[in-house]
């Protein structure tokens, strides 16, 4: 493994995780401040503060998961993450296609696992 993926403080990779933490703290603080100072009669109050707090929590979860995101799953076949991403995009665009996309991705995943087993 290259040294930049094993060492989170390596040059070129060390600034992303602290930036995500700072964004998370800022979003949570701004969301809490807006929630505390704005009157509740405004419709924007719920939407704005809810969005800020959710984004802050999401960035916090991303900050926690960052080390595991640096290492790809070794058991997953090489093209499968891309195929899953395409499948999610297709399902997001046309939810009725879920009955065709999910079995197709499952079949391709099973096929790639079978090929990997028979190669070894």
C-alpha positions as CSV (number, residue, x, y, z in Angstrom):
1,X,0.0,0.0,0.0
2,X,1.3,3.5,-0.7
3,X,2.4,5.4,2.4
4,X,-0.2,8.2,1.7
5,X,-3.1,5.8,2.2
6,X,-1.8,4.3,5.5
7,X,-0.8,7.5,7.1
8,X,-3.7,10.0,7.6
9,X,-1.2,12.8,8.2
10,X,0.8,12.2,5.0
11,X,1.3,15.2,2.8
12,X,-1.6,15.8,0.4
13,X,-4.1,13.8,2.4
14,X,-3.9,15.3,5.9
15,X,-6.0,18.4,5.3
16,X,-9.3,16.8,4.2
17,X,-10.3,15.1,7.5
18,X,-9.7,18.2,9.7
19,X,-11.6,20.3,7.2
20,X,-14.6,18.0,7.4
21,X,-14.5,18.2,11.2
22,X,-14.4,22.0,11.1
23,X,-17.3,22.1,8.6
24,X,-19.3,19.8,10.9
25,X,-18.6,21.9,14.0
26,X,-19.4,25.2,12.1
27,X,-22.7,23.8,10.7
28,X,-23.8,22.4,14.0
29,X,-22.9,25.6,15.8
30,X,-24.7,27.8,13.2
31,X,-27.7,25.6,13.2
32,X,-27.9,25.7,17.0
33,X,-27.4,29.5,17.0
34,X,-30.1,30.1,14.4
35,X,-32.5,27.7,16.2
36,X,-31.9,29.6,19.5
37,X,-32.2,33.1,18.1
38,X,-35.0,32.9,15.5
39,X,-38.7,33.0,16.3
40,X,-40.6,29.9,15.6
41,X,-43.3,31.6,13.6
42,X,-41.1,31.7,10.5
43,X,-41.4,28.8,8.1
44,X,-37.8,29.2,7.2
45,X,-36.8,28.6,10.8
46,X,-37.6,24.8,10.7
47,X,-36.2,24.3,7.2
48,X,-33.0,26.2,7.7
49,X,-32.0,24.9,11.1
50,X,-33.0,21.4,10.2
51,X,-30.8,21.5,7.1
52,X,-27.8,23.0,9.0
53,X,-28.1,20.4,11.8
54,X,-28.5,17.5,9.4
55,X,-25.5,18.6,7.3
56,X,-23.5,19.0,10.4
57,X,-24.4,15.5,11.6
58,X,-23.6,14.1,8.1
59,X,-20.2,15.8,8.0
60,X,-19.6,14.5,11.5
61,X,-20.4,10.9,10.4
62,X,-18.1,11.4,7.3
63,X,-15.3,12.6,9.6
64,X,-15.7,9.5,11.8
65,X,-15.8,7.1,8.7
66,X,-12.9,8.8,6.9
67,X,-10.2,6.3,7.7
68,X,-12.3,3.4,6.6
69,X,-13.1,5.2,3.3
70,X,-9.4,5.5,2.5
71,X,-9.2,1.7,2.3
72,X,-11.3,0.1,-0.4
73,X,-13.1,-3.1,0.5
74,X,-10.8,-5.9,-0.7
75,X,-13.6,-8.4,-1.0
76,X,-15.6,-6.3,-3.4
77,X,-14.8,-6.9,-7.1
78,X,-13.1,-4.0,-8.9
79,X,-16.0,-2.7,-11.0
80,X,-18.8,-3.4,-8.5
81,X,-18.8,0.0,-6.6
82,X,-19.2,1.8,-10.0
83,X,-22.0,-0.6,-11.0
84,X,-23.8,-0.1,-7.7
85,X,-23.5,3.7,-8.1
86,X,-25.0,3.5,-11.6
87,X,-27.8,1.2,-10.2
88,X,-28.6,3.7,-7.4
89,X,-28.7,6.5,-10.0
90,X,-31.0,4.6,-12.2
91,X,-33.3,3.7,-9.3
92,X,-33.3,7.4,-8.2
93,X,-34.3,8.5,-11.7
94,X,-36.9,5.7,-12.3
95,X,-38.0,4.0,-9.0
96,X,-40.1,1.5,-11.0
97,X,-36.9,-0.1,-12.4
98,X,-35.9,-1.4,-9.0
99,X,-37.4,-4.8,-9.9
100,X,-34.9,-5.0,-12.8
101,X,-31.9,-3.2,-11.5
102,X,-31.5,-4.9,-8.1
103,X,-31.6,-8.5,-9.5
104,X,-29.2,-7.5,-12.3
105,X,-26.7,-6.1,-9.9
106,X,-27.0,-9.1,-7.6
107,X,-26.5,-11.5,-10.6
108,X,-23.4,-9.6,-11.7
109,X,-22.1,-9.6,-8.2
110,X,-22.7,-13.3,-7.8
111,X,-21.1,-14.0,-11.2
112,X,-18.0,-12.0,-10.3
113,X,-17.7,-13.8,-7.0
114,X,-18.0,-17.2,-8.7
115,X,-15.3,-16.2,-11.3
116,X,-13.0,-15.1,-8.4
117,X,-13.5,-18.4,-6.6
118,X,-12.8,-20.5,-9.7
119,X,-9.7,-18.5,-10.5
120,X,-8.1,-19.4,-7.2
